[in-house]
Amino acid sequence: MSLGRVLLCIIFPPLAVLDKGCGSILIVTLLTCCGWVPGVIGALVVNNAEEK
């Protein structure tokens, strides 16, 4: 995962998972609405899981 993607996950989590599919966007958006930290963690997990 690149540094730009990590920074995007921290700054605006739903935008970081935009290319991962509709389900990922929905999950990360709901987590971000519940709190910023869960959204960041969710975005990092989704981005890291897709790279392997």
Buried (B, 14 or more C-beta within 10 A) or exposed (E): EEEEBBEBBBEBBBEBBEEBEEEBBEBBBEBBEEEEEBBBBBBBBBBEEEEE
